[in-house]
Amino acid sequence: MGATHTHDDGPDRAHQRPDGVTDTTVEALGALSKALETTERARGHLYSLHQLTGTADLQLDRAVELLRAAGHDGWADRVQREILGRNVIPGHWTFQIVEAYNATYYEPFKALEAAARDELADGKDHLYEAEMKETRRTGGHPDHTARPDTPPD
């Protein structure tokens, strides 16, 4: 992809390739970053599971109340005993799954990606995307500026 661009403006210093960093290194760091972004999405889904399961558990209170009001004490007791407050996997509520995921996978992954950027690209993030932007934007077009502070031509 390369760091050259054909426009008068360009990426800010935080998104310019340091001297000596190769195309392959930029691509590798981009792939690592993309994998971390996918993990961020997976983590978001895990938090959705956590919140939705918690909401469902709290909604069971109303189901138990209505079953009792309808004269179905046996069913109310069964819902309360068998499902309300139940572990979602042995020994775990969803908050424990989130905590284990964060400690075992997410935080180490995040730290490794940051360390790789620090060592291989002076800590600069999104170099691959910044260079892709340079090759894809139209010079002089007001909606294709490199930075938010670039005045339109």
N, C-alpha and C positions, 0 to 999 in steps of 0.2 A: 504494500500500500504506500509506504514511504511518507516522509514528513513534508514533502514539497506541496505547495499549493499555488493556485493561479489567481488568487484574489489579492486585493490591496490590504484587506484585513485578514486576520487569522485567529487561531485559538489563543486564549490567554496563556500565560506562562505555566499555569497548573496543568494545562493540557497539551504542552509541547514536549515532544520526545527529547529526553536527555541525550547528549552526545554519546555515541558508541552503542546505543541500544538498537538492536537489529529488528528487522521486520518480523522475524520468527519469534523473537522475545515479546514484541508487542502483541502478536497474534496469540501466543501462549498465555500471556497475562489476560488478554481479552477472553479467552476460553475459560480460564480459571474464574474470572469475574462473572462470566455468564453462568457457570455452574453454581457459584455462590448466590446469584440472583434467583436461580431456580430453587435453591434451598430456602431462600427468603420466602418465596411463594408457598413452598411446602409447609414452612413454619406458620405462615398465616392460616393455612388450612387447618393446621393442628390447633391453633387458637380458636378457629371457628368450631371445631369439634368440641373443644373445652367449653366454650360459651353456650353452644347449642345443647350439649348434654346437661350442663348445669341448669339451663332454662327449662328443659324437659323435666328434670328432677323436681324443680320447684313447682311446675305445673301439675305434677302428680298430687300435690296437696289439695288442689281443687277437685281432681278426680275422686280422691278418697272422700272428701267432704260431700260431693254429690252422690256417690254410691251409698254413703251412710244415710243421707237425706231421702234417698229413694228406697231405703229399707234393705239394702244389699250389704249388710255388715260383713258377711263372710268374704265377699269380693273386696270390700274396702280393706279389710284386714290383710287379705292376700297381697294386694297391690302394695300396701304399706310395708309388709314383712319381706316380700320377695323382690321388689323393684326399687322402691324409694330408698335412696342413699346407697344403692348397690355399687360395688366396684365394677369398673368397666372392663378391666382385665384383672387377674388375680392380684389382690393387694394394692390396687391402684385406682385412685380417682383420676380424672383427667389432668388436674393441676400437677400431679406427680409425674405423669407422662410428659407434660410440657417441660417440667423442670429437668427430667432425665435427658430429654432430647436436647435441650439447650446446653446442659453441662457436658454431655457425652459427644455430641456431634456438631451442633451449630456454633458454639463459641470457639472450639478448636479450629473449625473450618474457617471462620471469620478471621481468627488470629493468623492462621497460615497464609491466607490470601493477602492480608495486610503486610505480613513479613516478606512475602515474595515481591510485592510492589515496592516495599522499602528498599530491599536489596538490589533488585533488578532494574528499577526505573525511578530511583530517588523518591519513592512514595507517591508518584503521580498516578492518578486514577483515570480510567476511561480513555487512555491513549488511543486504543483501537477505534473507538467510536468517534473521538475527536478527529482522527485522520480520515475516517470514512466520511464524516460530515464535510470535510474540506473537499473531497473528491466529488461529492454529490450536490453541493450547493451551486446556485447560479450567481455569478459575480454581478454586482450592481442591483440585484433584486432586493427590495426592502424587506422581504420575508425570508431572505437567505443569508442574513448577516451571521458572522462567526460568533459574536458575543452580544449579550443584551445591551452593552454600552456602545456598540458600533452604530454611528449615525448612518441613516440611509443615504445613498448617493443622490 
